[in-house]
Amino acid sequence: MTPRQLSRWRYKCAVRAWYDAYKAESRCAECGCNDPDKLQFHHRNSKTKEVNIARLVHESHSVASILKEIRKCVILYETCHAKAHGFSDAYELRAARKEEVATDG
């Protein structure tokens, strides 16, 4: 691994660690759940959504740009998030998203 690759890898790890800590300190705005693996970001207004939070983290964008997008969101437990989109549970929401991706491609 070159020094540049090592530096990039460390940066990616730092962004992911920050994100994990952020979610670990968060709770669902609806039910109060605090399981970071089940918490999701729901954009209050879909028209202001620029990009998915998970994509920003995965692509190692700056913490400032991630926070900018997070400020447009409310944190919800996966079931509460599904209900906010009109689905009965998280499985229905995931299925709808998969179908949406399949029709976009």
CORLIN-V992655 format. One record per backbone hydrogen bond with DSSP energy under -1.0 kcal/mol. CO is the residue of the C=O (numbers start at 0). NH is the residue of the N-H. If there is no record, write none. Layout:
BEGIN
co=CO nh=NH
co=CO nh=NH
END
This chain:
BEGIN
co=1 nh=5
co=2 nh=6
co=3 nh=7
co=4 nh=8
co=5 nh=9
co=6 nh=10
co=7 nh=11
co=8 nh=12
co=9 nh=13
co=10 nh=14
co=11 nh=15
co=12 nh=16
co=13 nh=17
co=14 nh=18
co=15 nh=19
co=16 nh=20
co=17 nh=21
co=18 nh=22
co=19 nh=23
co=20 nh=24
co=22 nh=25
co=32 nh=27
co=34 nh=37
co=37 nh=77
co=39 nh=75
co=41 nh=73
co=44 nh=47
co=51 nh=55
co=52 nh=56
co=53 nh=57
co=54 nh=58
co=55 nh=60
co=56 nh=59
co=61 nh=65
co=62 nh=66
co=63 nh=67
co=64 nh=68
co=65 nh=69
co=66 nh=70
co=68 nh=71
co=69 nh=72
co=71 nh=43
co=73 nh=41
co=74 nh=28
co=75 nh=39
co=76 nh=80
co=77 nh=81
co=78 nh=82
co=79 nh=83
co=81 nh=86
co=82 nh=85
co=88 nh=92
co=89 nh=93
co=90 nh=94
co=91 nh=95
co=92 nh=96
co=93 nh=97
co=94 nh=98
co=95 nh=99
co=96 nh=100
co=97 nh=101
co=98 nh=102
co=99 nh=103
co=100 nh=104
END
